[in-house]
């Protein structure tokens, strides 16, 4: 969301890198559907200036470069927000190194239980620049 709402921030930079093949991401069907639901809401489209068709084109491009993850096991509930659970389950089932989010506090249980690092977009950008 942050990438389309603020096209000059770290989230947008990460999205550009993902679409260019310079960074890798995971995706699951439930998570992609959640992205579509949230990103096509009128309030987000108004801020981003994107039409629903443009959002869908962006999501198609994202899905084309993302590594698909199937859920073989779910750990719900661990987090407070059910939508965050989809992010966590995709990360755990896909053996992610990190979850990139502004919502660090809500993912603290993920660190304790699964050892997945939680990074803000700015920190993730900094790390990718040094690789």
C-alpha positions as CSV (number, residue, x, y, z in Angstrom):
1,X,0.0,0.0,0.0
2,X,2.7,2.4,0.9
3,X,4.4,2.0,-2.5
4,X,1.3,3.2,-4.4
5,X,0.3,5.9,-1.8
6,X,3.8,7.4,-1.7
7,X,5.7,6.8,-4.9
8,X,8.9,8.5,-3.7
9,X,9.4,6.5,-0.5
10,X,11.4,3.4,0.4
11,X,8.3,1.2,-0.2
12,X,8.1,2.4,-3.8
13,X,11.8,1.9,-4.3
14,X,11.4,-1.7,-3.1
15,X,8.5,-2.3,-5.4
16,X,10.5,-0.9,-8.3
17,X,13.4,-3.3,-7.5
18,X,11.0,-6.3,-7.2
19,X,9.5,-5.5,-10.6
20,X,12.9,-5.1,-12.1
21,X,14.1,-8.4,-10.7
22,X,16.6,-6.8,-8.3
23,X,14.8,-8.1,-5.1
24,X,12.7,-11.1,-4.5
25,X,9.4,-11.5,-2.8
26,X,7.0,-14.3,-1.9
27,X,3.3,-14.4,-2.7
28,X,0.4,-16.7,-1.8
29,X,-3.1,-16.7,-3.3
30,X,-4.7,-15.4,-0.1
31,X,-2.2,-12.6,0.2
32,X,-2.5,-11.5,-3.4
33,X,-6.3,-11.5,-3.0
34,X,-5.9,-9.3,0.1
35,X,-3.6,-6.9,-1.8
36,X,-6.2,-6.6,-4.5
37,X,-9.1,-6.0,-2.0
38,X,-7.2,-3.3,-0.2
39,X,-5.4,-1.6,-3.1
40,X,-8.6,-1.2,-5.1
41,X,-10.5,0.5,-2.3
42,X,-11.5,4.0,-3.5
43,X,-9.7,5.8,-0.7
44,X,-6.4,4.2,-1.7
45,X,-7.0,4.7,-5.4
46,X,-7.8,8.4,-4.9
47,X,-4.5,8.9,-3.0
48,X,-2.4,6.9,-5.5
49,X,-4.2,8.2,-8.6
50,X,-4.5,4.7,-10.0
51,X,-7.6,3.2,-11.6
52,X,-8.8,-0.2,-10.5
53,X,-7.5,-1.5,-13.9
54,X,-4.0,0.0,-13.2
55,X,-3.9,-1.6,-9.8
56,X,-4.8,-4.9,-11.3
57,X,-2.0,-4.5,-13.9
58,X,0.4,-3.7,-11.1
59,X,-0.6,-6.8,-9.1
60,X,-0.4,-8.9,-12.2
61,X,3.2,-7.7,-12.7
62,X,4.0,-8.3,-9.1
63,X,2.6,-11.8,-9.2
64,X,4.6,-12.6,-12.3
65,X,7.9,-11.9,-10.6
66,X,7.0,-13.1,-7.0
67,X,7.8,-16.6,-5.9
68,X,4.6,-18.5,-5.3
69,X,4.0,-20.1,-1.9
70,X,1.5,-22.8,-1.0
71,X,0.4,-23.2,2.6
72,X,1.1,-26.6,3.9
73,X,0.4,-25.6,7.5
74,X,-1.2,-22.6,9.2
75,X,-0.3,-21.3,12.6
76,X,-3.4,-19.1,13.3
77,X,-4.0,-17.3,15.5
78,X,-0.6,-15.9,16.4
79,X,-1.0,-12.2,15.5
80,X,-3.7,-9.7,16.4
81,X,-4.8,-8.9,12.9
82,X,-6.1,-11.7,10.7
83,X,-4.7,-10.0,7.6
84,X,-1.3,-10.0,9.1
85,X,-1.6,-13.7,9.6
86,X,-1.6,-14.1,5.8
87,X,1.6,-12.2,5.5
88,X,3.2,-14.4,8.3
89,X,2.0,-17.7,6.8
90,X,3.3,-16.8,3.4
91,X,6.7,-15.8,5.0
92,X,6.9,-19.0,7.1
93,X,5.8,-21.4,4.4
94,X,8.1,-19.7,1.9
95,X,11.1,-19.7,4.2
96,X,11.4,-15.9,4.0
97,X,14.5,-14.2,5.5
98,X,12.4,-11.1,6.5
99,X,9.0,-9.5,6.5
100,X,9.2,-5.9,5.3
101,X,6.5,-3.8,7.0
102,X,5.8,-0.6,8.9
103,X,3.9,-2.7,11.4
104,X,7.0,-4.0,13.3
105,X,5.3,-4.1,16.7
106,X,2.5,-6.4,15.6
107,X,4.9,-8.9,14.2
108,X,7.1,-9.3,17.3
109,X,5.6,-12.8,18.0
110,X,6.8,-13.8,14.5
111,X,10.4,-13.0,15.5
112,X,10.1,-15.0,18.8
113,X,8.4,-18.0,17.3
114,X,9.9,-18.3,13.7
115,X,13.0,-16.2,13.8
116,X,11.9,-14.2,10.8
117,X,13.4,-10.7,10.8
118,X,11.1,-7.7,10.7
119,X,12.4,-4.8,8.7
120,X,11.0,-1.4,7.8
121,X,11.1,-0.5,4.1
122,X,13.9,2.0,4.7
123,X,16.1,-0.6,6.5
124,X,15.3,-3.2,3.8
125,X,16.4,-0.7,1.1
126,X,19.6,0.1,2.9
127,X,20.5,-3.6,3.2
128,X,19.7,-4.3,-0.5
129,X,21.8,-1.3,-1.5
130,X,24.8,-2.8,0.2
131,X,24.5,-6.3,-1.3
